[in-house]
Amino acid sequence: MSIPPTILVFGGHDPTGGAGLQADIETIGALGGHAVTVPTALTLQDTQQVFGFEAVSTTLFRQQAEMLLEEFPVAAIKIGMVGSRPIFKALHNLLLQHPTIPTVLDPVLAGGGGGALAENPLIEGIRTLLMPQSTLATPNRNELQRLVPEADSIEQRATTLLQSGCAHLLVTGTDNPVPSEAADRVHHQLFQADGTQQQFDNPRLPHSYHGSGCTLASAIATRIGMGDSISDAVSSGLQFSWNSLQQGYQPAQGQHFPNRFFLS
């Protein structure tokens, strides 16, 4: 029996189970990986929006992360919600200590249904401390604009982040389509540090989804941990995420949830 690759996940706890660490665990497990997790924050939310959050103890966070990195052969790291300035500084130090582990950063700035999960000082920390240490970052277009507000286009914003040290940037188009795009398709752009770009697209689905970004980033991290190239991991991750959304469900009155076990 082959041992599944270990994916180390840092993120917030979503009590609804749709997003955050539970989404990461489900995705990684569904794709054949093993998730080890360190919470960054506890959130107060339902299936419609985020009402608040509280960051975990930085000391406890750091000790648990170091313990996992010492014991497990971590194949990839996935970072979601950061939670606090001390946490992102601790994360920055951990990434500096483990530069050979590929890292996927999902810069979570707000809940899918609304509600802030990061304020301006945290956004600046994500941009200046975590982005440069990331193998791949997966912002949607709204997040990209908040990360690089001084630039005028997606291409300029992507170039700014790539020049800071981020090796690859996947800009997702799941937020509202721009006028130049076909409204029935979702368009994604993969920017790479060598100047190359790739385009991906899927049919746009009819609902609002909770945990789609977590699902995508964790799927990509798992495929990277299994040895896929960045391009192949992104392609596989996008397809897995779209399939899980297409076969999703609405457990309550709010957003739809991805069905990450559609392969079962």
C-alpha positions in Angstrom: 0.0 0.0 0.0 1.4 3.4 -1.0 1.4 6.1 1.6 -0.7 9.1 0.7 1.2 12.5 0.4 0.8 14.7 3.5 -0.6 18.1 2.8 -0.1 20.6 5.7 -3.0 23.1 5.9 -3.2 26.4 7.7 -6.6 28.0 7.8 -9.7 29.0 9.7 -12.4 26.7 11.1 -15.8 27.1 9.5 -18.4 25.6 11.8 -20.8 25.0 8.9 -18.4 22.6 7.3 -18.6 24.2 3.9 -15.3 26.1 3.8 -12.1 26.4 5.8 -10.3 23.5 7.3 -13.1 21.0 6.8 -13.3 21.8 3.1 -9.5 21.3 2.9 -9.6 18.0 4.7 -12.5 16.7 2.5 -10.8 17.8 -0.7 -7.4 16.4 0.1 -8.9 13.1 1.3 -11.1 12.8 -1.8 -8.0 13.1 -4.0 -5.9 10.6 -2.1 -3.9 12.8 0.1 -3.6 13.0 3.9 -4.4 16.4 5.5 -2.7 17.6 8.7 -4.1 20.9 9.9 -3.3 23.9 12.1 -6.2 26.3 12.8 -5.4 30.0 12.4 -8.8 31.3 13.7 -12.2 30.3 14.9 -15.0 31.9 12.9 -18.6 32.9 13.6 -20.6 32.3 10.5 -23.5 30.6 8.9 -24.1 29.4 5.4 -24.8 33.0 4.3 -22.1 35.3 5.8 -19.3 35.7 8.3 -20.1 37.7 11.5 -16.7 37.6 13.2 -13.6 35.6 14.0 -11.0 35.2 16.7 -7.4 34.3 16.0 -5.8 31.3 17.8 -2.9 31.6 20.2 0.3 32.3 18.2 2.4 30.2 20.6 0.1 27.2 20.2 -0.1 27.7 16.4 3.7 27.8 16.1 4.3 24.8 18.3 1.7 22.7 16.5 3.1 23.6 13.1 6.6 22.9 14.1 5.6 19.5 15.5 3.8 18.5 12.3 6.7 19.6 10.1 9.1 17.6 12.2 7.1 14.4 12.2 5.5 14.3 8.8 7.2 14.3 5.3 5.1 17.2 4.1 4.6 17.2 0.4 2.9 20.5 0.0 1.5 23.3 2.2 -1.8 25.1 1.7 -2.6 28.4 3.4 -6.1 29.8 3.6 -7.4 32.3 6.2 -4.5 33.8 8.2 -6.4 35.5 11.1 -3.9 37.9 12.7 -0.6 39.7 12.2 1.3 37.4 14.6 0.0 34.4 12.7 1.2 35.6 9.3 4.6 36.5 10.8 4.8 33.0 12.2 3.8 31.6 8.9 6.4 33.7 7.1 9.1 32.3 9.4 8.0 28.7 8.9 8.1 29.1 5.1 11.6 30.6 5.3 12.7 27.6 7.3 11.1 25.1 4.7 11.8 26.7 1.3 11.7 23.4 -0.6 8.1 22.6 0.3 5.8 23.8 -2.4 3.2 26.3 -1.0 -0.2 27.2 -2.3 -1.7 30.4 -1.0 -5.4 31.1 -1.1 -5.5 34.8 0.0 -8.9 34.6 1.8 -10.0 38.1 2.5 -13.8 37.6 2.8 -16.4 34.9 3.2 -18.1 33.8 0.0 -21.4 35.2 1.2 -19.9 38.4 2.7 -18.1 39.4 5.8 -14.4 40.3 6.2 -11.8 37.7 7.1 -8.9 40.0 6.8 -8.4 43.7 7.4 -5.9 46.1 5.7 -2.9 45.4 7.8 -3.4 41.7 7.2 -3.8 42.2 3.4 -0.5 44.1 3.4 1.2 41.2 5.3 -0.2 38.6 2.9 1.2 40.6 0.0 4.6 41.4 1.4 5.4 38.4 3.6 3.4 35.4 2.3 3.1 36.0 -1.5 6.9 36.1 -2.0 7.3 32.7 -0.4 4.5 31.0 -2.4 4.8 28.6 -5.2 1.3 29.5 -6.4 -1.4 31.9 -5.2 -5.0 31.7 -6.2 -6.8 35.0 -5.7 -10.1 35.8 -7.5 -10.2 39.1 -9.3 -11.7 41.0 -6.4 -9.0 39.7 -4.0 -6.3 40.6 -6.6 -7.6 44.1 -6.8 -7.4 44.5 -3.0 -3.9 43.0 -2.9 -2.6 45.4 -5.6 -5.0 48.4 -5.7 -2.4 50.7 -7.3 -2.5 48.8 -10.7 -5.0 49.2 -13.4 -5.4 45.8 -14.9 -5.3 42.1 -14.0 -2.1 41.7 -16.0 -0.4 44.6 -14.2 -1.5 43.3 -10.8 -0.3 39.8 -11.6 3.1 41.1 -12.8 3.5 43.1 -9.5 2.9 39.9 -7.4 5.1 37.8 -9.6 7.9 40.3 -9.4 7.6 40.2 -5.6 8.7 36.5 -5.7 5.4 34.6 -6.1 6.3 32.0 -8.7 2.9 31.4 -10.2 -0.5 33.2 -9.9 -3.9 31.7 -10.8 -6.5 34.5 -11.1 -9.9 32.9 -10.9 -13.0 34.3 -12.5 -15.7 32.9 -10.3 -16.8 36.4 -9.2 -18.9 38.4 -11.6 -17.9 38.3 -15.3 -16.4 41.4 -16.9 -18.1 42.9 -20.0 -15.6 41.5 -22.4 -16.3 37.9 -21.3 -19.0 35.5 -22.2 -21.4 35.6 -19.2 -22.0 31.8 -19.4 -18.4 30.9 -18.9 -15.9 31.2 -16.0 -12.5 32.3 -17.1 -9.3 31.7 -15.2 -5.7 33.0 -16.0 -2.5 31.3 -14.9 0.4 33.7 -14.9 4.0 32.4 -14.5 7.2 34.2 -13.5 8.7 33.4 -16.9 6.1 35.5 -18.6 3.9 32.7 -20.0 0.2 32.6 -19.5 -2.5 29.9 -19.7 -6.2 30.3 -20.0 -8.8 27.9 -18.5 -12.6 28.1 -18.6 -15.6 26.2 -17.5 -19.4 26.7 -17.9 -20.7 29.1 -15.3 -22.9 27.4 -12.7 -26.1 29.0 -11.5 -25.6 29.2 -7.7 -23.5 30.9 -5.1 -21.1 28.5 -3.5 -19.5 28.2 -0.1 -16.0 26.9 0.0 -15.2 26.9 -3.7 -11.9 28.7 -3.2 -10.8 26.4 -0.4 -11.6 23.4 -2.6 -9.6 24.7 -5.5 -6.5 25.6 -3.6 -6.5 22.3 -1.7 -7.0 20.3 -4.8 -4.1 22.0 -6.5 -1.9 21.6 -3.5 -2.7 17.9 -3.3 -1.9 17.4 -7.0 1.4 19.3 -6.6 2.1 17.0 -3.6 1.6 14.0 -5.8 4.2 15.3 -8.3 2.1 17.1 -10.9 3.6 20.2 -12.6 2.0 23.5 -11.8 0.1 23.6 -15.1 -1.2 20.0 -14.7 -2.1 20.6 -11.0 -4.0 23.7 -11.8 -5.9 22.0 -14.7 -6.8 19.0 -12.5 -7.7 21.2 -9.5 -10.0 23.4 -11.6 -11.8 20.4 -13.1 -12.2 18.7 -9.7 -13.6 21.9 -8.2 -16.0 22.5 -11.0 -17.3 18.9 -10.8 -17.8 19.2 -7.0 -19.7 22.5 -7.5 -21.8 21.1 -10.4 -22.8 18.2 -8.2 -23.2 20.4 -5.1 -26.1 20.7 -2.7 -27.8 23.3 -0.5 -27.9 22.0 3.1 -29.6 25.0 4.6 -31.0 28.4 3.5 -27.7 30.0 2.3 -25.1 29.1 -0.3 -24.7 25.8 -2.0 -21.9 23.5 -0.8 -19.5 21.6 -3.1 -19.9 17.8 -3.1 -16.2 16.9 -2.8 -17.1 13.2 -2.6 -18.6 13.0 -6.1 -15.9 10.5 -7.0 -17.1 8.0 -4.4 
